[in-house]
Amino acid sequence: NLRLEAVIAERTGELSRRARELEAARGELEAFSYSVSHDLQAPLRRIEGFGQLLEEDLGPRLAAGERHLVERIRANCREMSELIDALLRLSRLGRAELQLADVDLTAMARQVLAALAAAVPERAFRFTVADGLVARADPTLLRVIVTNLLENAVKFTAGRAQARIEVRRHEAPERPGQLVVAFSDNGVGFDPAY
């Protein structure tokens, strides 16, 4: 009986030590994420500010195409700032509540795809996004996921004459009543072994 108590005490001590190590690692990750987000936000704010100055100072003299480019720079700065904020929130996920809301995934995917296509106007795309995709999720974190999936689709269809990217409802009998969304493209794909 004493031997069993000694083993239990030893295992309890080991679990406590590992819990402290995990908590310390999480704290370090949060501090690192905060530092990175702060270090990225400052130059991003400056770029957005320079874009605003260009718009204000040269606004009437800018050609339509130039004005569009300045607007895109500023919009991309704002989007990057949101992504950095999402990264910071993600690092705090263990301590923070998700901000759940009904998110129009159809509109979000179309917006992300339009921005991605505008960034590479020399490429041909055919986008199909199903109507009525609404998810209950954290909007900022969902945007990070959607952006990442669609950026990968754009990147890995680069060798195609016309990239086909689809976002659709997927029937999943194992998840009745739940929205399951499939992202697919005609890119290089994965080796089935992986």
C-alpha positions in Angstrom: 0.0 0.0 0.0 2.9 2.4 0.8 4.4 1.6 -2.6 1.1 2.5 -4.4 0.9 5.7 -2.5 4.5 6.6 -3.5 3.8 5.9 -7.1 0.6 8.0 -7.0 2.6 10.9 -5.3 5.3 10.6 -7.9 2.8 10.7 -10.8 0.9 13.6 -9.2 4.2 15.5 -8.8 5.1 14.8 -12.5 1.7 16.0 -13.7 2.0 19.2 -11.6 5.4 19.8 -13.0 4.2 19.3 -16.6 1.2 21.6 -16.0 3.5 24.3 -14.8 5.8 23.8 -17.9 2.7 24.0 -20.2 1.5 27.2 -18.5 4.9 28.7 -18.8 5.1 27.8 -22.5 1.7 29.2 -23.1 2.7 32.5 -21.4 5.8 32.6 -23.6 3.8 32.0 -26.7 1.4 34.7 -25.7 4.2 37.2 -25.1 5.9 36.3 -28.4 2.6 36.7 -30.3 2.0 40.1 -28.6 5.5 41.2 -29.5 5.2 40.0 -33.1 1.8 41.6 -33.6 3.1 44.8 -32.1 6.2 44.8 -34.3 4.1 44.1 -37.4 1.4 46.6 -36.6 3.7 49.6 -36.5 5.1 49.4 -40.1 1.6 48.4 -41.3 0.1 51.6 -39.8 2.9 53.6 -41.5 2.2 52.1 -44.9 -1.5 52.7 -44.5 -0.8 56.2 -43.4 1.5 56.9 -46.4 -1.3 55.5 -48.6 -3.8 57.9 -47.0 -1.3 60.8 -47.6 -1.0 59.9 -51.2 -4.8 59.8 -51.6 -5.2 63.1 -49.8 -2.3 65.0 -51.5 -2.5 63.5 -55.0 -6.1 62.5 -55.1 -7.4 64.6 -57.9 -4.2 64.1 -59.9 -4.2 60.3 -59.7 -5.4 58.4 -62.7 -8.2 55.9 -62.0 -5.8 53.0 -62.1 -3.4 54.7 -59.7 -6.2 55.6 -57.3 -7.4 52.0 -57.4 -3.9 50.8 -56.5 -3.6 53.2 -53.5 -7.1 52.1 -52.4 -6.0 48.4 -52.6 -2.8 49.2 -50.6 -4.9 50.7 -47.9 -7.5 47.9 -47.9 -4.8 45.3 -47.8 -3.1 47.1 -44.8 -6.5 47.1 -43.0 -7.0 43.4 -43.8 -3.5 42.5 -42.6 -4.1 44.4 -39.4 -7.2 42.3 -38.8 -5.3 39.1 -39.5 -2.6 40.2 -37.0 -5.3 40.9 -34.4 -6.8 37.5 -35.1 -3.3 35.9 -34.6 -3.0 37.6 -31.3 -6.6 36.5 -30.3 -5.7 33.0 -31.4 -2.7 33.0 -29.1 -5.0 33.9 -26.3 -7.6 31.4 -27.2 -7.0 29.3 -24.2 -7.9 32.3 -22.0 -10.4 34.2 -24.1 -14.0 33.5 -25.1 -14.8 33.0 -28.8 -16.9 35.8 -30.1 -19.6 33.7 -31.8 -21.9 35.2 -34.4 -23.7 34.1 -37.5 -21.2 34.7 -40.3 -22.2 35.0 -44.0 -19.5 32.6 -45.2 -20.7 33.0 -48.8 -20.0 36.8 -48.7 -16.8 36.3 -46.9 -15.4 33.8 -49.4 -16.5 35.9 -52.4 -14.8 39.0 -50.8 -11.6 37.1 -50.1 -11.5 35.6 -53.6 -12.1 39.0 -55.3 -9.2 40.5 -53.4 -7.0 37.5 -54.3 -7.9 37.7 -57.9 -7.3 41.4 -58.0 -3.8 40.9 -56.7 -2.9 38.8 -59.8 -4.9 40.3 -62.7 -2.9 38.4 -65.3 -4.4 35.1 -64.1 -7.8 33.7 -65.2 -10.1 32.4 -62.5 -13.5 30.7 -62.3 -14.9 31.0 -58.8 -18.0 29.2 -57.6 -19.2 30.0 -54.2 -22.5 28.4 -53.0 -25.2 30.8 -51.8 -26.6 30.6 -48.3 -23.5 29.4 -46.4 -23.9 30.8 -42.9 -21.8 29.5 -40.1 -22.0 30.2 -36.3 -18.3 31.1 -35.6 -15.9 33.7 -34.5 -15.9 36.0 -37.6 -12.2 37.1 -37.3 -10.9 33.6 -36.8 -13.1 32.2 -39.5 -11.7 34.9 -41.9 -8.2 33.7 -41.1 -9.1 30.1 -42.0 -11.0 31.1 -45.2 -8.2 33.4 -46.3 -5.6 30.7 -45.7 -7.5 28.0 -47.6 -8.3 30.3 -50.6 -4.7 31.7 -50.7 -3.5 28.1 -50.9 -6.0 27.4 -53.7 -4.8 30.5 -55.7 -1.1 29.6 -55.1 -1.4 26.0 -56.1 -3.5 26.6 -59.2 -0.8 29.0 -60.6 0.2 26.5 -63.4 -3.4 26.2 -64.7 -4.6 28.1 -67.7 -7.8 28.8 -65.7 -7.9 28.3 -62.0 -11.2 26.8 -60.8 -11.9 27.3 -57.1 -15.1 26.2 -55.5 -16.6 26.7 -52.1 -19.7 24.6 -51.5 -21.9 22.8 -49.0 -20.8 19.3 -48.5 -23.1 16.5 -47.5 -21.7 14.7 -44.5 -24.1 12.0 -43.2 -22.0 11.7 -40.0 -22.9 15.3 -39.2 -26.6 15.7 -39.7 -27.9 19.2 -39.3 -24.4 20.7 -39.3 -23.0 22.9 -42.1 -19.9 21.3 -43.7 -18.2 23.4 -46.3 -15.8 22.0 -48.9 -13.0 24.1 -50.5 -11.7 22.6 -53.7 -9.6 23.7 -56.7 -8.0 22.3 -59.8 -4.5 22.8 -58.5 -1.6 20.4 -58.1 -3.3 18.6 -55.2 -1.9 16.2 -52.7 -0.4 12.8 -53.1 -3.2 10.4 -51.9 -0.6 8.7 -49.7 -0.6 11.8 -47.5 
